[in-house]
Amino acid sequence: MDGALKTRGMAKLAGMDLEELRHVADARAGAERRERRKAAALFQVMKAVHEADSQGRQLVTNLLSVAKDIMECEHVTMFFVDAARNVLIAANPLGTRSDGTSHDIVLPMGKGIAGIVQGGTRTDKLTGFSTRSILCAPVLDAGVTVSVIEALNKEDDRGFDEEDVFILKTICDELRGPLRRAAAEEAFKQRAAATDSEFGYLQQFTSAAARRGTVDAVQSARYHGEGLDADDRVIATLEWDALAVSEQSLYQAITVVVFAHHASLSRHDCDERKFQAFIRAVGDAYNDNPYHNFRHGVAVLHLSFVALCHTRRAKGLTSLDILSLKVAALCHDIDHPGWNNDFEVNSSSDKALLYNDVSVLENHHAAYTFGVLLRRPELDFLASIATDARKELRKVVISCILATDMSGHGKHVDELRRFVDRQASGKIVDDESPTHERRQFYMDTIIHLGDMAGQALPSYDTAKKWGYKIVEEFQNQAAKESKMGLPVSPFMAKLSTEVDVAMSQVAFIDYVVGPLITVVVVVKLFPELADLEANCKRNRELWADRAEGASVAQEMKEAEGKSGS
């Protein structure tokens, strides 16, 4: 009996005919081939990810260099999801224009594969490429599409089969983490590229209301509070009072109004649930100090928001700048101990030793924000932001928080004066697209101003409350310094009477916040905030009147005491 007869006989003995046996053998060989192909694909993909070293653009380049071989096709296109614009952006569109640049392929979301195919048809006409077969699959991260991978034209025009579907799905599953940030980075760069025209520039960095119409509408939305409900619009004015509202209203002001405006969260695909948790964690991380507490953080955020809504120079800030400034303002005094840098240095505290006596508390606030809160995955609402953009955000936030160090106040005022002088002499052009250094200078000034604006508010009652709160902290620190045998800060040493308290605020206005507001900020840099100047002058006079009244009352009391003796 020859081999064929033996095989047929064995098959019959197993209850199988020859065709069934061939089917089993083919299935087994197909499964083995699929697993080998899967293993090779995963090796190539992981190697591409590793060599990219978390750099989004390099990751795309690496993946596309191996994807054609993996899918055994003529071309692979990777689409990134821009959730803010609800579109798919091709990372490597086919073909080039006559000037050598790539064709821009942007497809609407929500049209499924029909939208991809339709886009492919338009691309064929544009580039001359002929699409004969197509296979698409989404890259899902936590159920959300972050990218779409498209394979075109299977080799030898065989058409894509179930094995190709399996391999592409395997690739997508493996890439969901790395491509999430790469997608956000690509979307960020695409938006930045929209700044070729003034309208494109303004549209990129403004609220959703801006996308409805003209440049004027965009400017109105950003700088005059359009898009805010009537009940919320007061938050964009100096009249809103962080000391007067309930805790619930305080959180609502932050989440529903301030961070939602300018599309600060949606523009960067921030996770709303994580953001809410982050804000609560920030509130919990502020200590229950008389002055440096959560309400003070919100008050500084509020003044910064007013500046963002109403000042002309704010229109030069990018969307990322605006988000960064809001985060910095809210977190600028997080975990504040209730005493200043001098105490930290003089007591040789752990923080002073850690930060080498330089901007001790400010460094701590910045480090706490990123190293404690945003390091927790459940609080990291910035996780979707591209790597480069996140680095830039952190850099801006740190600079802003360090700008609140009062030891640098004099230097900051001098820099502002030099800036104004150079501008007056024509050496500085007040352009619509300032450099990064200029934008950082504006943001540092805004947060520094907001940190000291308690005596420039329209309500003297509110200014008085803030004044007494900071004095209470000073008194607590002076008592602690005295008890520990440390030198007592001179301006904290004598704050025992009403006259002392009132005159301390007069001196603060005259020598610290007054020059910043009156001479530099209001007149030359942010003239739209001129009300701060009037408020500051009025509050100064009321503090002086209070000091005079308290002095007279004190003299009368002393006189009565002498006459009684």
Secondary structure, DSSP 8 states (H G I E B T S, - for coil): --HHHHHHHHHHHTT--HHHHHHHHHHHHHHHHHHHHHHHHHHHHHHHHHHHTT-HHHHHHHHHHHHHHHHTEEEEEEEEEETTTTEEEESS-S-B-TTS-B---EEETTSHHHHHHHHHHHHHHHH------EEEEEEEETTEEEEEEEEEEEGGG----HHHHHHHHHHHHHHHHHHHHHHHHHHHHHHHGGGGSHHHHHHHTS-GGGGGS-HHHHHHHHHS-TTS-TTTGGGGSTT--TTTS-HHHHHHIIIIIITTGGGTTGGGT--HHHHHHHHHHHHHHS---SSSSHHHHHHHHHHHHHHHHH-GGGGGS-HHHHHHHHHHHHHTTTT--SS-HHHHHHTT-HHHHHTTTSSHHHHHHHHHIIIIITTSTTT-TTTTS-HHHHHHHHHHHHHHHHTT-GGGHHHHHHHHHHHHHHHHTTSS---SS--HHHHHHHHHHHHHHHHHGGGGSS-HHHHHHHHHHHHHHHHHHHHHHHHHT----HHHH---SHHHHHHHHHHHIIIIIHIIIIIIIIIII-GGGTHHHHHHHHHHHHHHHHHHHHHHHHHHHHHHHHHH-
